[in-house]
Amino acid sequence: MRLVVAVLLTNYDVAFAEGFDPVAFESSWTDAYLLLIEEPFEVTFTPKSSRLR
């Protein structure tokens, strides 16, 4: 899983999606033994223009 995250962060710029409300996202969390999140975590992935290889 760490490899997948590393490849995504290396090859893409990640930003919050348009209209994402971080306050509503954080207030939707319920911590009861397991973390329950009701609001979606919306992000956009944009390919980086230049990659070093």
N, C-alpha and C positions, 0 to 999 in steps of 0.2 A: 504494500500500500504506500509506503514511503517513496518508493521508486516512481509510482504513478503521480503522486503529488509533486515530486521534484521535476519530472518531465513536463507536467502542465505549467508549473511556475517558470520553467526555463524557456518554454516555447510560446507562452501566451501572456499578455497583459490582462490581469483580472481586475474588474471594477464592479461596483454596485450597479445593478440594473436601474434604468430610469424609473422613477416612481417608488423605489425601495424606501421604506420607512424604518430606520433602525430602532426608533423608540418603540414602535408597535411590535417589531420583531422581538426585542428584548422583553417587553412586558408580556408576551405570549408564552414565556417559559413557565413550566410547572415542574418543580423539583420534588418529586415524590418517589424515592428509591431510584427510579430511572428518570432521566431528563426528558420531558415531553415538550416538544416545540410545535405550536399550532400554525404559526405564520411561516410562509416559504422564505428561504434565504436566496434571494434572487441576485445573481451575478452574471456578468457577460465576459466571455473570453474572446479577446481580439489577438490574432496572430501578431507576433512581434515582427517589425519590418526587417530587421537584420539579426541573424543569428551567427554566432561565432562557432565555427567547426574546424 
